[in-house]
């Protein structure tokens, strides 16, 4: 009897297994928390860019050190850059249009500070889309939890009023880091306990 091969399930399992170390969440959470340190002092303006630059290299380095020696390495087919950029642009456009309509009806669409105030909503929607995509690729519930948290925290921090207009955005990064860091850390510790290092021969 021939068994049908479900390519979708294979792709989901591969993505799920390759991200079971929790390092994606941990490194992303640390980077977001680092960005939020701008709340402490304006001198830390470099933290708005530095974590974004270091995210990829740090994640790759940690996985080479801890993940690949334990479960091996598989090269996943990356998303096409044009499709990713197109998706982000489409989401941004939709959010901007919705916010603009709300401003026309209930506020001043020409108020720059008003636009800055609602940046957490945009960030929340974009990250929610990213995490939902991860959830679809892996069938992991945790990514949908991250997506819901991103939407809620983005909306709440846009509605609340702060002394400076950038506070809401920085607190959004802090809120995301507060969820992702402990989740990623616990997952990473469980991963290390579950898998021992493969031998050098393997």
C-alpha positions as a Markdown table, in Angstrom:
| # | Residue | x | y | z |
|---|---|---|---|---|
| 1 | Unk | 0.0 | 0.0 | 0.0 |
| 2 | Unk | 1.4 | 3.3 | -1.0 |
| 3 | Unk | 1.4 | 6.0 | 1.6 |
| 4 | Unk | 0.7 | 9.6 | 0.6 |
| 5 | Unk | 3.4 | 12.1 | 1.5 |
| 6 | Unk | 2.0 | 15.2 | 3.0 |
| 7 | Unk | 4.6 | 17.9 | 2.1 |
| 8 | Unk | 2.8 | 20.5 | 4.3 |
| 9 | Unk | 3.2 | 18.3 | 7.4 |
| 10 | Unk | 6.8 | 17.6 | 6.5 |
| 11 | Unk | 7.5 | 21.4 | 6.2 |
| 12 | Unk | 5.8 | 22.1 | 9.4 |
| 13 | Unk | 7.7 | 19.4 | 11.3 |
| 14 | Unk | 11.0 | 20.6 | 9.9 |
| 15 | Unk | 10.3 | 24.2 | 10.8 |
| 16 | Unk | 9.1 | 23.1 | 14.3 |
| 17 | Unk | 12.1 | 20.9 | 15.0 |
| 18 | Unk | 14.6 | 23.5 | 13.8 |
| 19 | Unk | 13.1 | 26.1 | 16.1 |
| 20 | Unk | 12.6 | 24.0 | 19.2 |
| 21 | Unk | 15.7 | 25.4 | 20.9 |
| 22 | Unk | 13.8 | 28.6 | 21.9 |
| 23 | Unk | 16.8 | 30.8 | 20.8 |
| 24 | Unk | 14.7 | 32.7 | 18.2 |
| 25 | Unk | 12.3 | 33.9 | 21.0 |
| 26 | Unk | 15.2 | 34.5 | 23.5 |
| 27 | Unk | 17.4 | 36.6 | 21.2 |
| 28 | Unk | 14.4 | 38.5 | 19.7 |
| 29 | Unk | 13.2 | 39.2 | 23.3 |
| 30 | Unk | 16.6 | 40.4 | 24.4 |
| 31 | Unk | 16.9 | 42.7 | 21.3 |
| 32 | Unk | 13.5 | 44.2 | 22.0 |
| 33 | Unk | 14.3 | 44.7 | 25.7 |
| 34 | Unk | 17.5 | 46.4 | 24.6 |
| 35 | Unk | 15.6 | 48.8 | 22.4 |
| 36 | Unk | 13.4 | 49.7 | 25.3 |
| 37 | Unk | 16.4 | 50.8 | 27.3 |
| 38 | Unk | 16.0 | 54.1 | 25.4 |
| 39 | Unk | 13.5 | 54.8 | 28.2 |
| 40 | Unk | 16.3 | 55.2 | 30.7 |
| 41 | Unk | 18.4 | 57.8 | 28.8 |
| 42 | Unk | 18.4 | 59.6 | 25.5 |
| 43 | Unk | 22.1 | 58.8 | 25.3 |
| 44 | Unk | 21.1 | 55.2 | 24.5 |
| 45 | Unk | 19.8 | 56.2 | 21.1 |
| 46 | Unk | 22.2 | 53.7 | 19.5 |
| 47 | Unk | 20.1 | 50.9 | 21.1 |
| 48 | Unk | 17.3 | 51.7 | 18.6 |
| 49 | Unk | 19.5 | 50.3 | 15.8 |
| 50 | Unk | 22.2 | 48.1 | 17.3 |
| 51 | Unk | 20.0 | 45.2 | 18.4 |
| 52 | Unk | 18.4 | 45.0 | 15.0 |
| 53 | Unk | 21.9 | 44.7 | 13.4 |
| 54 | Unk | 23.1 | 42.1 | 15.9 |
| 55 | Unk | 20.0 | 39.9 | 15.9 |
| 56 | Unk | 20.9 | 37.7 | 13.0 |
| 57 | Unk | 24.6 | 37.2 | 13.7 |
| 58 | Unk | 23.9 | 36.5 | 17.4 |
| 59 | Unk | 21.2 | 34.0 | 16.6 |
| 60 | Unk | 23.4 | 32.1 | 14.1 |
| 61 | Unk | 26.4 | 32.1 | 16.5 |
| 62 | Unk | 24.3 | 30.6 | 19.4 |
| 63 | Unk | 22.8 | 28.0 | 17.2 |
| 64 | Unk | 26.2 | 26.9 | 15.9 |
| 65 | Unk | 27.4 | 26.7 | 19.5 |
| 66 | Unk | 24.4 | 24.9 | 21.1 |
| 67 | Unk | 21.8 | 23.7 | 18.6 |
| 68 | Unk | 23.5 | 22.2 | 15.6 |
| 69 | Unk | 25.9 | 20.0 | 17.7 |
| 70 | Unk | 22.7 | 18.5 | 19.3 |
| 71 | Unk | 20.2 | 18.0 | 16.6 |
| 72 | Unk | 22.2 | 18.6 | 13.4 |
| 73 | Unk | 21.6 | 21.3 | 10.8 |
| 74 | Unk | 19.0 | 21.6 | 8.1 |
| 75 | Unk | 18.9 | 24.5 | 5.7 |
| 76 | Unk | 15.3 | 25.7 | 5.3 |
| 77 | Unk | 14.1 | 27.3 | 2.1 |
| 78 | Unk | 13.9 | 31.0 | 3.0 |
| 79 | Unk | 11.0 | 33.2 | 2.2 |
| 80 | Unk | 11.4 | 35.2 | -0.9 |
| 81 | Unk | 12.6 | 38.7 | 0.0 |
| 82 | Unk | 10.1 | 40.4 | -2.4 |
| 83 | Unk | 7.2 | 38.5 | -0.9 |
| 84 | Unk | 8.3 | 39.4 | 2.7 |
| 85 | Unk | 8.7 | 43.1 | 1.8 |
| 86 | Unk | 5.5 | 43.0 | -0.1 |
| 87 | Unk | 3.6 | 41.5 | 2.9 |
| 88 | Unk | 5.0 | 44.1 | 5.3 |
| 89 | Unk | 4.2 | 46.9 | 2.9 |
| 90 | Unk | 0.6 | 45.7 | 2.5 |
| 91 | Unk | 0.1 | 45.3 | 6.2 |
| 92 | Unk | 1.6 | 48.8 | 6.8 |
| 93 | Unk | -0.6 | 50.3 | 4.1 |
| 94 | Unk | -3.8 | 48.7 | 5.6 |
| 95 | Unk | -2.9 | 49.9 | 9.1 |
| 96 | Unk | -2.0 | 53.4 | 7.9 |
| 97 | Unk | -5.3 | 53.7 | 6.0 |
| 98 | Unk | -7.4 | 52.6 | 8.9 |
| 99 | Unk | -5.6 | 54.9 | 11.3 |
| 100 | Unk | -5.9 | 57.8 | 8.8 |
| 101 | Unk | -9.7 | 57.3 | 8.6 |
| 102 | Unk | -9.9 | 57.2 | 12.4 |
| 103 | Unk | -7.9 | 60.5 | 12.6 |
| 104 | Unk | -10.1 | 62.1 | 10.0 |
| 105 | Unk | -13.2 | 61.2 | 11.9 |
| 106 | Unk | -12.1 | 61.7 | 15.5 |
| 107 | Unk | -8.8 | 63.7 | 15.4 |
| 108 | Unk | -6.3 | 65.7 | 13.3 |
| 109 | Unk | -4.8 | 63.7 | 10.5 |
| 110 | Unk | -2.0 | 66.4 | 10.2 |
| 111 | Unk | -0.9 | 66.0 | 13.8 |
| 112 | Unk | 2.5 | 64.3 | 13.7 |
| 113 | Unk | 2.5 | 63.4 | 17.4 |
| 114 | Unk | -0.8 | 61.7 | 17.0 |
| 115 | Unk | 0.8 | 59.4 | 14.3 |
| 116 | Unk | 3.8 | 58.8 | 16.6 |
| 117 | Unk | 1.4 | 57.8 | 19.4 |
| 118 | Unk | -0.1 | 55.0 | 17.3 |
| 119 | Unk | 3.1 | 53.4 | 16.2 |
| 120 | Unk | 2.7 | 50.6 | 18.7 |
| 121 | Unk | -0.4 | 49.5 | 16.9 |
| 122 | Unk | 1.5 | 49.3 | 13.6 |
| 123 | Unk | 4.3 | 47.4 | 15.3 |
| 124 | Unk | 1.8 | 45.1 | 17.0 |
| 125 | Unk | 0.1 | 44.2 | 13.7 |
| 126 | Unk | 3.3 | 43.6 | 11.8 |
| 127 | Unk | 4.8 | 41.3 | 14.5 |
| 128 | Unk | 1.4 | 39.6 | 14.9 |
| 129 | Unk | 1.5 | 38.8 | 11.2 |
| 130 | Unk | 5.1 | 37.5 | 11.5 |
| 131 | Unk | 4.3 | 35.3 | 14.5 |
| 132 | Unk | 1.1 | 34.1 | 12.8 |
| 133 | Unk | 3.2 | 33.1 | 9.8 |
| 134 | Unk | 5.5 | 31.1 | 12.1 |
| 135 | Unk | 2.5 | 29.5 | 13.6 |
| 136 | Unk | 1.2 | 28.4 | 10.2 |
| 137 | Unk | 4.7 | 27.1 | 9.3 |
| 138 | Unk | 5.1 | 25.1 | 12.5 |
| 139 | Unk | 1.6 | 24.4 | 13.9 |
| 140 | Unk | 3.0 | 25.7 | 17.3 |
| 141 | Unk | 0.4 | 27.4 | 19.5 |
| 142 | Unk | 3.1 | 29.6 | 21.2 |
| 143 | Unk | 3.5 | 31.7 | 18.0 |
| 144 | Unk | -0.2 | 32.5 | 18.0 |
| 145 | Unk | 0.1 | 33.5 | 21.7 |
| 146 | Unk | 2.9 | 35.8 | 20.8 |
| 147 | Unk | 0.7 | 37.3 | 18.0 |
| 148 | Unk | -2.2 | 37.9 | 20.3 |
| 149 | Unk | 0.1 | 39.5 | 22.9 |
| 150 | Unk | 1.6 | 41.7 | 20.2 |
| 151 | Unk | -1.8 | 43.0 | 19.1 |
| 152 | Unk | -3.1 | 43.6 | 22.6 |
| 153 | Unk | 0.0 | 45.3 | 23.9 |
| 154 | Unk | 0.3 | 47.5 | 20.8 |
| 155 | Unk | -3.3 | 48.6 | 21.0 |
| 156 | Unk | -3.2 | 49.3 | 24.8 |
| 157 | Unk | 0.1 | 51.2 | 24.6 |
| 158 | Unk | -1.3 | 53.4 | 21.8 |
| 159 | Unk | -4.5 | 54.2 | 23.7 |
| 160 | Unk | -2.7 | 55.2 | 26.9 |
| 161 | Unk | -1.3 | 58.7 | 27.4 |
| 162 | Unk | 2.3 | 59.4 | 28.3 |
| 163 | Unk | 4.4 | 62.5 | 28.9 |
| 164 | Unk | 6.6 | 61.9 | 25.8 |
| 165 | Unk | 5.1 | 60.5 | 22.6 |
| 166 | Unk | 7.9 | 57.9 | 22.1 |
| 167 | Unk | 7.2 | 56.2 | 25.5 |
| 168 | Unk | 4.4 | 54.0 | 24.2 |
| 169 | Unk | 6.5 | 52.6 | 21.4 |
| 170 | Unk | 9.4 | 51.8 | 23.8 |
| 171 | Unk | 7.1 | 50.2 | 26.3 |
| 172 | Unk | 5.8 | 48.1 | 23.5 |
| 173 | Unk | 9.2 | 46.7 | 22.9 |
| 174 | Unk | 9.6 | 46.1 | 26.6 |
| 175 | Unk | 6.3 | 44.3 | 26.8 |
| 176 | Unk | 7.3 | 42.0 | 23.9 |
| 177 | Unk | 10.7 | 41.4 | 25.6 |
| 178 | Unk | 9.0 | 40.6 | 28.9 |
| 179 | Unk | 7.1 | 37.8 | 27.2 |
| 180 | Unk | 9.7 | 36.4 | 24.8 |
| 181 | Unk | 12.8 | 36.4 | 27.1 |
| 182 | Unk | 11.4 | 34.1 | 29.9 |
| 183 | Unk | 9.5 | 31.9 | 27.3 |
| 184 | Unk | 12.6 | 31.5 | 25.2 |
| 185 | Unk | 14.9 | 30.9 | 28.2 |
| 186 | Unk | 12.7 | 28.1 | 29.6 |
| 187 | Unk | 12.4 | 26.5 | 26.2 |
| 188 | Unk | 16.2 | 26.7 | 25.7 |
| 189 | Unk | 16.9 | 25.1 | 29.1 |
| 190 | Unk | 14.5 | 22.3 | 28.3 |
| 191 | Unk | 16.1 | 21.8 | 25.0 |
| 192 | Unk | 19.6 | 21.5 | 26.5 |
| 193 | Unk | 18.3 | 19.0 | 29.0 |
| 194 | Unk | 16.5 | 17.0 | 26.3 |
| 195 | Unk | 19.4 | 16.7 | 23.9 |
| 196 | Unk | 23.0 | 15.8 | 24.5 |
| 197 | Unk | 25.7 | 16.9 | 22.1 |
| 198 | Unk | 26.2 | 14.7 | 19.0 |
| 199 | Unk | 29.6 | 13.1 | 18.7 |
| 200 | Unk | 32.2 | 14.8 | 16.5 |
| 201 | Unk | 32.1 | 11.8 | 14.2 |
| 202 | Unk | 28.4 | 12.4 | 13.5 |
